Amino acid sequence: MRVADFYEASKAADRLADKWQEIAVVRRRRGVISVMAVGGIGLGGLITELTSGSLPLLVTGSAVTVGLAVAGRRKDGAGGRRTQLGSRSLAWLMNGDHLVTAFRDAKLIGRDESLMLVKAPRHDGAGWALTLDLPPSRKASDVIGKRESLASALAVDEVRLIVERVRGDDGHAGRLALWVGDADPYAAEPVPSPLASAASWDLWRPVPFGTTARGAAVNLPVVWTSLLIGAIPRQGKTFVARLPLTAAALDPHVRVIIADGKGGKDFRPFEQVAHRFIRGSRETDARRLIHVLEERAADVADRFDRLAEMDDELCPESKVTPEITRDPAHRMPLTMIGIDEIQNFLGLDVPLDEDNPKGKKIGQRICELLTYIAKTGPAAGYSLILATQKPDAQVIPDGLRGQLGTRFALKVMTYQASETILGAGTYKAWMDASKLLTSHKGVGLLLGADGETELSAGDAVTVRTHLLHIAAIRAACERGRALREQAGTLTGDAAGQHDLATLDATVAARLADEVTISATVPEPVDAELVHELPEVLALLADVIGDDEHGLVPRSELAERIGWEVKTFGEALRAAAGVPPVGKRRMPGHDNPVSVADLDAIRTAIHGD
């Protein structure tokens, strides 16, 4: 080991002062050795010159020079240059020190900190997995937030890296589970849906939905919840929406209602089993959808009246049970309402009453009815499947979106669109569907937002959905129609009964009041969400300590939240309204740097 190596290692570890005496001793010893070696070589050369002439010295000197040149070239690269051709590769699985180095390079642990392997690297499916503990005070959530930096340090694409916190009795806030795929896990051929070959399906069971990157099966619960699907065009949104609808078609005790706002052939196979089927989003189609939803809303209200009269053994919790939904005598089958391109209906700005042009619009009425059904219907056996390629808060209002307990976001263009689907605060919690690749069709983030199902209400799961072609759906619907004919449950449009029920005047009046109240009375919301901060302030609130005051370089604050300095400065001025301070001389900086006022930022955060 050279003295320079010892010196640099001690300096890098911030222990230069502790090691200085040792370095001085090594330097003195090496100095004495060097002087003696040079003196010995010089004396030997002089004796050789006097006794044998210059030829032996020239031969020996040339051989030594060539040897040193070759050794130096091999060490430093061609021409003595440090830069070399090649690329970094994943090496941490072979050597745990590389993993520690990667965490340090990603600034996830300090220079003097290390990691503890709870479970050694092992091959798991199509990749490698391990479990590790971070140093004390280091949080797993911080590592998850810097997954891209860790992927860079490990020399892998971030789609191949899964970083999860280990929860429950076997985990803690500093324990991580890492998985690195041998290849892009979403680039393989999609897995065919088991529904394609299923003879029937019980919708009380979760629906086969897809697989994770590690190959684990993901099932989608549809009872007690509703589903919102959002994506940009041609990312597989329609394919995803048809999965739970196909499962519903295979259950003869489920009533299926479909409105295809696009009007193509994607949902035509369901005409064989659908109690109500609407194709297109013209005004006449939207008005028929209103009548269908009013019919269903009246059924929801009627079900609750009848559930209230049932004895506790049959209906123990004022909710439908499998026995109730399968018994035709109770007239309460599970009912699934699927609407594709929901924005085409909700955005219809046509007066509901033609004689009152300034009155309520058709889109507003549809939104009111859907909100009522989504809010009160799950306990009565109703589920909504809503899909849109325009995930916008103005298109799908908060009152309706907040009642949809399960969310699935495929590729979107912005993090704001991702939050519209997954919910407020998901971007801050590192759930962002805009980071998904366009080439990964059918891949999205699945989140249970209401805690009513076994889906996690805190962490989204990246799912590659099953593939179910329209030919397989048509065959499944044919089986579903045969099952309904055998069970005597084929009703509505599929049975040729196209007339809608006429609501009793009393029922219609009661329904109008309940629907209007449900759609206009806001749900109680968390006080933290009422004062919604700009993104930059929300991020700064977590990284600025209570004891920090005065001026700080903007570059330092930008680094804390992982933003570019220029973008950070623009966000502070525009979105957050924090006044600029200008440039100041700061300790540790040779030239004046742009600074921010911590007290002004704290005032903007708290709104004081």
C-alpha positions in Angstrom: 0.0 0.0 0.0 1.4 3.4 -1.0 1.4 6.3 1.4 -0.8 8.3 -1.0 -3.4 5.5 -0.8 -3.3 5.6 3.0 -3.6 9.4 2.9 -6.6 9.4 0.5 -8.4 6.7 2.3 -8.1 8.5 5.6 -9.2 11.8 4.1 -12.3 10.1 2.5 -13.3 8.6 5.8 -12.9 12.0 7.6 -10.2 10.5 9.8 -7.2 12.3 8.5 -6.4 13.9 11.8 -6.5 10.6 13.7 -4.3 8.9 11.1 -1.8 11.7 10.6 0.8 10.3 13.0 0.7 6.9 11.3 1.0 8.5 7.9 4.1 10.5 9.1 5.8 7.3 10.4 5.1 5.5 7.1 6.4 8.5 5.1 9.7 8.6 7.2 10.2 4.8 6.8 9.5 5.0 3.0 11.8 8.0 2.8 14.7 6.2 4.4 14.2 3.2 2.2 14.1 5.4 -0.9 17.3 7.2 0.0 19.1 3.9 0.7 17.8 2.4 -2.5 18.8 5.3 -4.7 22.2 5.5 -3.0 22.7 1.7 -3.5 21.7 1.8 -7.1 24.0 4.8 -7.8 27.0 3.2 -6.1 26.4 -0.1 -8.0 26.2 1.8 -11.3 29.4 3.7 -10.6 31.3 0.5 -9.8 29.9 -1.2 -12.9 30.9 1.8 -15.0 34.5 1.7 -13.7 34.9 -2.0 -14.0 32.9 -3.0 -17.1 32.1 0.1 -19.1 28.7 1.6 -20.1 27.3 -1.3 -22.1 25.9 -3.3 -19.1 24.3 -0.1 -17.8 22.6 0.7 -21.1 21.2 -2.9 -21.5 20.0 -3.1 -18.0 18.5 0.4 -18.1 16.6 -0.3 -21.4 15.1 -3.5 -20.1 13.9 -1.8 -16.8 12.4 1.1 -18.8 10.5 -1.2 -21.2 9.2 -3.3 -18.2 8.0 -0.2 -16.3 6.4 1.3 -19.5 4.4 -1.9 -20.0 3.4 -2.1 -16.4 2.2 1.5 -16.4 0.2 1.1 -19.6 -1.6 -1.9 -18.2 -2.4 0.0 -15.0 -3.6 3.3 -16.3 -5.0 2.4 -19.7 -3.9 3.2 -23.2 -1.5 6.2 -23.4 -1.5 6.5 -19.6 -5.1 7.9 -19.6 -7.5 7.2 -16.8 -10.6 7.1 -18.9 -11.4 3.6 -20.2 -13.8 2.2 -22.7 -16.5 -0.1 -21.3 -19.5 0.2 -19.0 -20.5 -0.3 -15.4 -22.3 -3.6 -14.6 -24.3 -5.0 -11.7 -21.8 -6.5 -9.3 -23.3 -6.2 -5.8 -24.7 -9.7 -5.9 -21.2 -11.1 -6.0 -19.7 -8.8 -3.4 -21.6 -7.2 -0.5 -19.1 -4.3 -0.5 -20.4 -3.2 -3.8 -23.9 -2.8 -2.4 -22.6 -0.7 0.5 -20.7 1.4 -2.1 -23.8 1.8 -4.2 -25.8 3.1 -1.2 -23.0 5.5 -0.4 -22.8 6.7 -4.0 -26.6 7.3 -4.0 -26.1 9.3 -0.7 -28.5 7.0 1.1 -25.9 6.2 3.9 -22.9 8.1 5.1 -19.2 7.3 4.5 -18.8 5.7 7.9 -22.1 3.8 7.8 -22.7 0.3 6.5 -25.5 -2.1 5.9 -26.6 -5.3 7.6 -27.8 -8.2 5.5 -30.9 -9.8 7.2 -31.3 -12.3 4.3 -28.4 -13.0 1.9 -28.9 -12.6 -1.8 -30.9 -15.4 -3.3 -32.4 -16.1 -6.7 -36.2 -15.4 -6.5 -38.2 -16.0 -9.7 -36.6 -14.0 -12.6 -34.3 -12.0 -10.4 -32.3 -11.7 -7.2 -33.7 -10.7 -3.8 -32.3 -9.8 -0.4 -33.4 -8.1 2.8 -31.2 -5.6 4.6 -31.2 -3.2 7.6 -30.2 0.4 7.2 -28.1 2.2 9.8 -29.9 3.6 12.8 -31.9 6.8 12.0 -32.0 6.0 8.3 -35.5 5.5 6.9 -36.6 2.9 4.4 -39.1 5.5 2.9 -36.1 7.7 2.0 -34.5 4.9 0.0 -37.8 4.2 -1.8 -38.0 7.9 -2.7 -34.5 7.7 -4.2 -35.0 4.4 -6.1 -33.7 6.0 -9.3 -30.5 7.1 -7.7 -30.0 3.6 -6.2 -30.7 2.0 -9.6 -28.0 4.3 -11.2 -25.5 3.3 -8.5 -26.3 -0.4 -9.1 -26.1 0.1 -12.9 -29.6 -1.2 -13.6 -32.7 0.3 -15.1 -35.1 1.3 -12.4 -37.9 -0.9 -13.8 -35.7 -3.8 -12.9 -35.4 -2.6 -9.3 -38.1 -3.1 -6.6 -37.5 -1.5 -3.2 -40.1 -2.2 -0.5 -40.2 -1.6 3.2 -40.7 -4.7 5.3 -43.7 -4.1 7.5 -45.3 -5.9 10.4 -43.6 -8.0 13.1 -40.8 -9.0 10.8 -39.9 -5.5 9.8 -39.3 -2.0 11.0 -38.9 1.5 9.6 -35.3 0.9 8.5 -35.7 -2.6 6.9 -35.8 -3.0 3.2 -36.5 -5.8 0.8 -34.7 -5.4 -2.6 -35.3 -7.3 -5.8 -33.4 -6.9 -9.0 -34.7 -8.5 -12.2 -32.4 -10.4 -14.5 -34.1 -8.5 -17.3 -36.9 -6.0 -17.8 -39.8 -7.9 -16.1 -42.5 -6.0 -18.2 -40.9 -6.6 -21.6 -42.0 -10.3 -21.8 -45.1 -11.5 -23.4 -48.3 -10.8 -21.3 -49.8 -13.6 -19.3 -53.1 -14.9 -20.7 -56.1 -14.4 -18.3 -57.4 -17.6 -16.6 -60.9 -16.2 -17.3 -60.4 -17.3 -21.0 -60.8 -20.9 -20.0 -62.9 -20.6 -16.9 -66.3 -22.4 -17.1 -67.8 -20.0 -14.6 -66.8 -17.5 -11.9 -68.0 -16.6 -8.5 -67.7 -12.8 -8.3 -67.5 -12.9 -4.5 -64.0 -14.2 -5.2 -61.4 -11.6 -6.3 -60.9 -11.5 -10.0 -57.5 -12.6 -11.6 -56.0 -9.3 -12.6 -52.3 -9.7 -13.4 -48.9 -10.3 -12.0 -46.1 -8.3 -10.3 -42.6 -8.0 -11.7 -41.6 -11.0 -9.5 -44.4 -13.1 -11.0 -46.7 -13.1 -8.0 -50.4 -13.3 -8.9 -52.5 -10.1 -8.2 -56.3 -10.5 -7.7 -58.8 -7.7 -7.9 -61.6 -7.5 -5.3 -64.8 -6.1 -6.8 -67.3 -6.6 -4.0 -67.6 -3.7 -1.5 -65.7 -1.3 -3.7 -65.6 0.5 -7.1 -62.8 0.8 -9.6 -61.4 3.9 -11.4 -59.1 3.2 -14.4 -57.1 6.0 -16.1 -54.5 6.2 -18.8 -53.5 8.0 -21.9 -54.8 6.5 -25.2 -53.5 3.1 -26.4 -52.1 1.9 -23.0 -54.6 -0.9 -22.5 -57.3 0.8 -20.5 -60.1 -0.9 -22.3 -58.4 -4.3 -21.9 -58.2 -3.7 -18.2 -61.8 -2.6 -17.8 -63.0 -5.8 -19.5 -61.3 -8.1 -17.0 -63.7 -7.7 -14.1 -66.6 -7.4 -16.5 -65.8 -10.7 -18.0 -65.7 -12.3 -14.6 -69.1 -10.8 -13.9 -70.4 -12.2 -17.2 -69.3 -15.7 -16.1 -71.3 -15.5 -12.8 -75.0 -16.2 -13.6 -76.0 -14.4 -10.4 -74.5 -11.1 -11.4 -76.4 -8.3 -13.2 -74.2 -6.5 -15.7 -74.8 -3.0 -17.0 -72.5 -1.5 -19.6 -72.2 1.9 -21.3 -69.6 2.2 -23.9 -68.8 5.9 -24.4 -66.5 5.1 -27.3 -69.1 3.3 -29.3 -66.8 0.7 -30.9 -66.8 -3.1 -30.8 -64.7 -3.4 -27.7 -67.7 -4.2 -25.5 -70.1 -5.7 -28.0 -69.6 -9.3 -26.7 -71.3 -8.3 -23.4 -74.6 -7.6 -25.2 -75.2 -11.4 -24.8 -75.4 -11.1 -21.0 -75.9 -7.3 -20.2 -79.1 -6.4 -18.4 -78.6 -2.9 -19.9 -76.3 -2.1 -22.8 -75.6 1.4 -24.2 -73.2 1.9 -27.1 -72.2 5.5 -27.9 -72.2 8.8 -26.2 -74.7 10.8 -28.2 -77.4 12.8 -26.4 -80.0 10.0 -26.8 -77.5 7.5 -25.4 -76.7 9.8 -22.4 -80.4 10.3 -21.7 -81.0 6.5 -21.7 -78.0 6.2 -19.4 -79.7 8.6 -17.0 -82.9 6.5 -17.0 -80.8 3.3 -16.4 -79.0 4.9 -13.5 -82.2 6.3 -12.0 -83.6 2.8 -12.2 -80.5 1.4 -10.4 -80.5 4.2 -7.8 -84.1 3.4 -7.0 -83.1 -0.3 -6.7 -80.3 0.7 -4.2 -82.7 2.6 -2.0 -85.3 -0.2 -2.2 -82.6 -2.8 -1.2 -81.7 -0.9 1.9 -85.4 -0.7 2.9 -85.7 -4.5 2.6 -82.3 -5.2 4.2 -83.5 -3.3 7.3 -86.4 -5.6 7.6 -84.4 -8.9 7.5 -83.5 -10.8 10.6 -80.0 -10.8 12.0 -79.2 -14.3 11.0 -79.9 -13.7 7.3 -78.5 -10.2 7.2 -76.2 -9.6 10.2 -74.6 -6.3 9.2 -77.1 -4.4 7.0 -75.1 -5.6 3.9 -75.8 -8.2 1.3 -74.3 -11.6 1.7 -73.5 -14.3 -0.8 -76.7 -16.2 0.2 -78.9 -13.1 -0.3 -77.4 -12.2 -3.7 -77.8 -15.8 -5.0 -81.4 -16.3 -3.9 -83.8 -15.0 -6.6 -86.5 -14.6 -4.0 -84.6 -11.6 -2.5 -84.1 -9.8 -5.9 -80.7 -8.5 -4.9 -78.1 -9.9 -7.3 -74.6 -8.4 -7.3 -74.7 -5.7 -9.9 -71.7 -4.3 -11.9 -72.0 -1.1 -13.8 -69.1 -0.6 -16.3 -68.7 2.7 -18.2 -65.9 3.2 -20.7 -64.8 6.7 -21.7 -66.8 8.2 -18.8 -65.6 11.7 -19.7 -67.8 11.6 -22.8 -70.9 11.4 -20.6 -69.9 13.6 -17.7 -68.7 16.4 -20.1 -72.0 16.5 -22.0 -73.1 20.2 -21.6 -76.6 19.8 -22.8 -79.6 21.0 -20.7 -81.4 18.1 -18.9 -84.7 19.9 -19.4 -85.0 21.2 -22.9 -87.4 23.9 -21.6 -84.9 25.2 -19.1 -81.6 25.9 -21.0 -79.9 27.4 -17.9 -80.8 24.4 -15.7 -79.0 21.3 -14.8 -76.9 19.6 -17.6 -77.0 16.0 -18.7 -73.4 15.4 -17.5 -74.2 16.8 -14.1 -77.2 14.5 -13.6 -75.1 11.5 -14.6 -72.4 12.5 -12.2 -75.0 12.9 -9.4 -76.4 9.4 -10.0 -73.0 7.7 -10.2 -71.9 9.5 -7.0 -75.0 8.2 -5.2 -74.5 4.6 -6.4 -70.8 4.6 -5.7 -71.4 6.1 -2.2 -74.3 3.9 -1.0 -74.4 1.0 -3.4 -71.5 -1.2 -2.3 -73.3 -2.4 0.8 -76.3 -3.2 -1.4 -74.2 -5.3 -3.8 -73.3 -2.6 -6.5 -69.9 -2.0 -8.0 -68.8 0.6 -10.6 -66.0 0.2 -13.2 -65.2 3.6 -14.6 -62.5 4.1 -17.3 -61.2 7.3 -18.8 -58.4 8.5 -21.0 -58.8 12.0 -19.7 -58.0 11.8 -15.9 -58.8 15.4 -15.1 -60.3 16.8 -11.8 -62.8 18.9 -13.9 -64.0 15.8 -15.8 -64.3 13.5 -12.8 -65.1 15.7 -9.8 -63.8 15.0 -6.4 -67.2 14.1 -5.1 -67.4 11.1 -7.5 -63.7 10.2 -7.6 -63.6 10.1 -3.8 -66.2 7.3 -3.7 -64.2 5.0 -5.9 -62.2 2.9 -3.5 -59.9 1.1 -5.9 -57.7 2.9 -8.4 -55.6 1.7 -11.3 -53.4 4.1 -13.2 -51.6 3.1 -16.4 -49.2 5.4 -18.2 -50.2 9.1 -17.9 -48.3 12.2 -19.0 -48.0 14.2 -15.8 -47.8 13.5 -12.1 -50.9 15.7 -11.6 -52.9 13.2 -13.8 -51.4 10.4 -11.8 -52.7 12.0 -8.5 -56.1 12.5 -10.1 -56.4 8.8 -10.5 -54.5 7.5 -7.4 -55.5 10.3 -5.0 -54.0 13.4 -3.4 -50.6 12.8 -1.8 -49.7 9.7 -3.8 -46.9 11.6 -5.7 -45.4 12.7 -2.5 -45.5 9.1 -1.4 -43.5 8.1 -4.5 -46.4 6.7 -6.5 -46.3 8.3 -9.9 -47.8 6.7 -13.0 -46.1 9.2 -15.3 -42.9 7.3 -14.7 -44.2 4.2 -16.4 -42.9 3.5 -19.8 -45.1 3.9 -22.9 -43.7 0.6 -24.2 -45.1 -1.2 -21.2 -48.7 -1.5 -22.3 -51.1 -2.9 -19.7 -48.7 -2.1 -16.8 -50.0 0.2 -14.1 -50.2 1.1 -10.4 -53.0 -0.6 -8.4 -54.0 1.1 -5.2 -56.7 0.3 -2.7 -57.8 3.7 -1.4 -60.6 2.9 1.1 -59.3 -0.1 3.1 -62.4 -2.1 2.3 -60.5 -4.8 0.5 -57.3 -6.7 1.0 -55.5 -4.3 -1.3 -53.0 -2.1 0.6 -54.4 1.4 1.2 -50.9 2.8 1.6 -48.7 1.4 -1.1 -49.5 0.9 -4.8 -48.5 -2.3 -6.5 -47.1 -2.3 -10.0 -49.1 -4.8 -12.0 -48.8 -6.2 -15.5 -52.4 -7.1 -16.3 -53.5 -10.3 -17.9 -54.3 -10.3 -21.6 -57.8 -11.2 -22.6 -58.6 -10.9 -26.4 -62.0 -10.0 -27.6 -62.5 -13.5 -29.1 -62.0 -15.0 -25.6 -64.4 -12.5 -24.1 -67.0 -13.4 -26.7 -66.6 -17.1 -25.8 -66.8 -16.3 -22.1 -70.0 -14.3 -22.6 -71.5 -17.2 -24.6 -70.8 -19.4 -21.6 -72.2 -16.8 -19.3 -75.4 -16.5 -21.3 -75.9 -20.3 -21.2 -75.4 -20.2 -17.4 -78.0 -17.5 -17.0 -80.5 -19.3 -19.2 -80.0 -22.4 -17.1 -80.4 -20.5 -13.8 -83.3 -18.3 -15.1 -81.3 -15.0 -14.5 -81.2 -13.7 -18.1 -82.9 -10.3 -17.9 -83.2 -6.9 -19.5 -81.7 -6.1 -22.9 -80.0 -9.5 -23.2 -83.5 -11.2 -22.8 -85.2 -8.8 -25.2 -86.8 -6.7 -22.4 -85.8 -3.2 -23.5 -88.4 -1.2 -21.6 -87.1 0.6 -18.5 -89.0 0.5 -15.3 -91.2 3.5 -14.6 -90.6 4.9 -11.2 -93.4 5.5 -8.8 -93.9 9.2 -8.2 -93.2 8.8 -4.4 -90.0 6.8 -5.1 -88.9 9.3 -7.8 -89.3 12.2 -5.4 -87.5 10.4 -2.6 -84.7 9.4 -5.0 -84.3 12.9 -6.3 -83.8 14.2 -2.8 -81.3 11.5 -1.8 -79.3 11.7 -5.0 -79.0 15.5 -4.8 -78.0 15.4 -1.1 -75.4 12.7 -1.8 -73.9 14.6 -4.7 -73.8 18.0 -3.0 -72.9 17.4 0.6 -69.1 17.1 0.9 -67.5 14.2 2.6 -65.5 14.9 5.8 -61.9 15.4 4.7 -58.6 15.5 6.5 -57.7 19.0 7.6 -54.3 18.4 6.0 -55.9 18.1 2.6 -58.0 21.2 2.9 -54.9 23.4 2.8 -53.3 21.7 -0.2 -49.7 23.0 -0.6 -47.9 23.5 -3.8 -45.7 20.4 -4.4 -42.4 22.2 -3.7 -43.6 23.5 -0.3 -45.0 20.1 0.6 -41.6 18.5 -0.1 -39.7 21.2 1.8 -42.0 20.8 4.8 -40.4 17.4 5.4 -36.8 18.4 5.0 -36.5 21.8 6.8 -35.9 21.4 10.5 -37.6 23.5 13.2 -34.3 24.9 14.4 -33.2 26.1 10.9 -33.5 29.8 10.2 -32.0 32.5 8.0 -30.5 32.0 4.5 -29.4 28.8 2.9 -28.1 28.1 -0.7 -30.9 27.1 -3.0 -28.7 24.3 -4.4 -28.7 22.7 -1.0 -32.5 22.8 -0.6 -32.9 21.5 -4.2 -30.6 18.6 -3.4 -32.6 17.8 -0.3 -35.8 17.2 -2.3 -34.1 15.8 -5.4 -34.9 18.7 -7.8 -32.9 20.6 -10.3 -31.8 24.0 -9.0 -33.4 26.0 -11.8 -36.7 24.2 -11.6 -36.6 24.6 -7.8 -36.1 28.3 -8.0 -38.9 28.8 -10.5 -41.3 26.8 -8.4 -40.5 28.8 -5.3 -41.3 32.1 -7.1 -44.3 31.0 -9.2 -46.2 28.2 -7.4 -45.2 28.9 -3.8 -45.0 32.7 -3.9 -41.8 32.9 -1.9 -40.0 36.2 -2.7 -36.5 35.9 -4.2 -33.6 37.0 -2.0 -30.8 37.1 -4.6 -27.2 36.1 -4.3 -25.1 36.1 -1.1 -21.7 34.9 0.0 -22.1 31.8 2.0 -19.6 29.8 4.1 -18.0 27.0 2.0 -18.6 28.8 -1.3 -15.9 30.9 -3.1 -18.4 33.0 -5.1 -21.8 34.5 -4.3 -24.6 31.9 -4.7 -28.4 32.1 -5.0 -30.0 31.7 -1.6 -33.5 31.2 -0.1 -35.0 32.5 3.1 -36.0 29.6 5.4 -38.3 31.8 7.5 -40.1 33.0 4.3 -40.5 29.4 3.1 -41.8 28.3 6.6 -44.4 31.2 6.5 -45.6 30.1 3.1 -45.9 26.5 4.3 -48.0 27.3 7.4 -49.9 30.2 5.7 -49.1 32.6 8.6 
